[in-house]
Amino acid sequence: MALLGYTRVSTVHQDDELQRDALRTAGVQADHIYSDVVSGTKEARTRPGMQRLLGFARPGDTIVVWRIDRLGRSLLDVLATVHELREKNIAVQSISDGIDPATTTGRLMLNMLGTLAEYERELIVERVNAGLAASRKAGTVFGRPLSDPKVIGEKLEVVWAARERGKSAADAARLVGWSRATLYRHQAQQASRDSAQVASSGV
């Protein structure tokens, strides 16, 4: 069983030394720390450092972070990452947040995060549905117009969370009024936007 560290900063003008110091103090060896310099809009599983970490981690290992938000771009992303790790029998420890699966309090905090994530998913669905209703009332004709990236992003969060709970792509897409083909198209477009954003930031 190994302690593995993970750090993330958003730009090349920042450094992760504070995070690394905290991880080393927690017992993580320097050569077991994986890092990313990416925008917070990029999903955890698509980051190169996170991908290397997930490829190296084994059941029984513990991934240590300075703060839990280093693991994802949003609460839903964080919870999805934590869920994926726990499914692989890989524990998560967050130093600043006091999240430690070895303690009763730490496990309680993880459960609280799960409750908050479910609440956020419901709010996203409500916002999306309210926006659609308001648009229809204003006379908007829905077909295949240019889509608001923010709305698309929120719908993708709902779909992704549903997929994490075991729903098929088709069933998850129907939750936000999409077909499976529409879901795949928006996923591809989101990936292109993320890549363009990272490229424009000079990373």
C-alpha positions in Angstrom: 0.0 0.0 0.0 1.4 3.4 -1.1 0.8 7.0 -0.4 0.5 8.8 -3.7 0.2 12.6 -4.0 -1.6 14.8 -6.6 -1.2 18.6 -7.2 -2.9 20.9 -9.6 -2.4 24.6 -10.5 -4.2 26.5 -13.3 -1.4 28.3 -15.1 2.3 28.1 -15.7 2.7 31.3 -13.7 1.7 29.4 -10.5 3.7 26.8 -8.7 2.6 23.8 -6.6 5.4 24.0 -4.0 2.9 24.7 -1.2 0.9 21.6 -2.1 4.1 19.5 -2.5 5.3 20.6 0.9 2.0 19.6 2.5 2.1 16.2 0.7 5.7 15.5 1.8 4.8 16.4 5.4 1.9 13.9 5.2 4.4 11.2 4.2 4.2 11.1 0.4 7.6 10.5 -1.2 8.6 13.2 -3.7 8.8 10.7 -6.6 5.2 9.6 -5.8 3.7 13.0 -6.5 1.8 13.6 -9.8 1.0 17.0 -11.1 -1.1 18.9 -13.6 -0.9 22.5 -14.9 -4.4 22.8 -16.4 -7.5 24.9 -16.3 -10.1 24.0 -13.6 -12.6 23.5 -16.4 -10.8 20.4 -17.6 -12.4 17.2 -16.2 -10.1 15.3 -13.9 -10.0 12.1 -15.9 -8.7 13.9 -19.0 -5.7 15.6 -17.3 -2.4 14.0 -18.2 -1.0 13.9 -14.6 -4.2 12.4 -13.3 -4.2 9.8 -16.0 -0.6 8.8 -15.0 -1.6 8.7 -11.4 -4.7 6.5 -12.1 -2.5 4.2 -14.2 0.0 3.7 -11.4 -2.4 3.5 -8.4 -3.3 0.1 -7.1 -6.0 -1.2 -4.7 -5.1 -0.4 -1.2 -3.2 2.8 -2.1 -4.2 6.2 -0.8 -4.2 9.4 -2.9 -3.3 12.5 -0.9 -4.2 16.0 -2.0 -3.7 19.3 -0.3 -7.3 20.3 -0.8 -10.2 18.3 -2.2 -10.9 20.7 -5.0 -7.6 19.7 -6.6 -9.4 16.6 -7.7 -12.0 18.1 -10.0 -13.3 21.1 -11.8 -16.6 21.1 -9.8 -18.2 19.3 -6.9 -19.7 16.8 -9.3 -16.3 16.2 -10.9 -14.7 15.8 -7.4 -17.3 13.3 -6.3 -17.1 11.4 -9.5 -13.3 11.1 -9.1 -13.6 10.1 -5.5 -16.3 7.5 -6.4 -14.2 6.1 -9.2 -11.2 5.8 -6.9 -13.3 4.1 -4.1 -14.7 1.6 -6.7 -11.1 0.6 -7.3 -10.4 0.3 -3.5 -8.2 3.4 -3.6 -8.6 5.8 -0.7 -8.6 9.6 -0.8 -7.1 11.9 1.8 -7.4 15.7 1.8 -5.1 17.4 4.2 -6.7 20.9 4.5 -10.2 19.6 4.6 -9.6 16.9 7.2 -10.9 14.2 4.9 -9.3 10.9 5.9 -11.0 7.5 5.2 -9.1 6.2 8.2 -11.1 8.3 10.6 -14.8 8.4 11.5 -14.9 12.2 10.9 -13.2 11.8 7.5 -15.7 9.2 6.3 -18.5 11.4 7.5 -17.2 14.3 5.4 -17.0 12.1 2.3 -20.7 11.2 2.9 -21.6 14.8 3.3 -19.9 15.6 0.0 -22.0 12.9 -1.6 -25.2 14.6 -0.3 -24.1 18.0 -1.6 -23.3 16.6 -5.0 -26.8 15.1 -5.3 -28.2 18.5 -4.3 -26.1 20.2 -6.9 -27.2 17.8 -9.6 -30.9 18.5 -8.8 -30.2 22.3 -8.9 -28.6 22.0 -12.3 -31.6 20.0 -13.7 -33.9 22.7 -12.3 -31.9 25.5 -13.8 -31.8 23.8 -17.2 -35.6 23.1 -17.2 -36.4 26.6 -16.0 -34.3 28.1 -18.7 -36.0 25.9 -21.4 -39.4 26.8 -20.1 -38.6 30.5 -20.1 -37.2 30.3 -23.6 -40.3 28.5 -24.9 -42.6 31.1 -23.2 -40.6 33.9 -24.9 -41.3 32.2 -28.3 -38.0 30.6 -28.8 -38.2 27.8 -31.4 -36.1 24.8 -30.5 -34.3 23.0 -33.3 -30.6 23.0 -33.8 -29.6 26.6 -33.1 -26.3 27.7 -31.7 -26.2 26.5 -28.1 -25.1 28.3 -25.0 -21.8 26.6 -23.9 -22.8 27.2 -20.2 -26.1 25.4 -20.6 -24.4 22.6 -22.5 -21.8 22.3 -19.8 -24.5 22.0 -17.1 -26.3 19.4 -19.1 -23.1 17.5 -19.6 -22.6 17.5 -15.8 -26.0 16.0 -15.3 -25.4 13.3 -17.9 -21.9 12.5 -16.6 -23.2 12.2 -13.0 -26.0 9.8 -14.2 -23.4 7.7 -16.1 -21.4 7.5 -12.9 -24.5 6.0 -11.2 -24.7 3.3 -13.8 -27.2 4.7 -16.4 -26.6 4.0 -20.0 -25.6 6.8 -22.4 -29.1 6.8 -23.9 -30.9 6.9 -20.6 -28.6 9.6 -19.2 -29.0 11.7 -22.4 -32.8 11.5 -22.1 -32.6 13.2 -18.6 -31.7 16.5 -20.4 -33.8 16.0 -23.5 -31.0 14.7 -25.8 -30.5 11.7 -27.9 -27.4 9.5 -27.5 -26.0 11.0 -30.8 -26.6 14.5 -29.5 -24.8 13.6 -26.2 -21.7 12.3 -28.1 -21.7 15.4 -30.3 -21.7 17.8 -27.3 -19.0 15.7 -25.5 -16.8 16.0 -28.6 -17.4 19.8 -28.8 -16.7 20.2 -25.1 -13.5 18.4 -25.4 -12.5 20.6 -28.3 -13.3 23.8 -26.3 -11.3 22.5 -23.4 -8.3 21.8 -25.6 -8.6 25.2 -27.2 -8.8 26.9 -23.9 -5.7 25.2 -22.6 -3.8 26.0 -25.8 -4.8 29.7 -25.6 -3.5 29.9 -22.0 -0.1 28.8 -23.2 -0.1 25.5 -21.2 
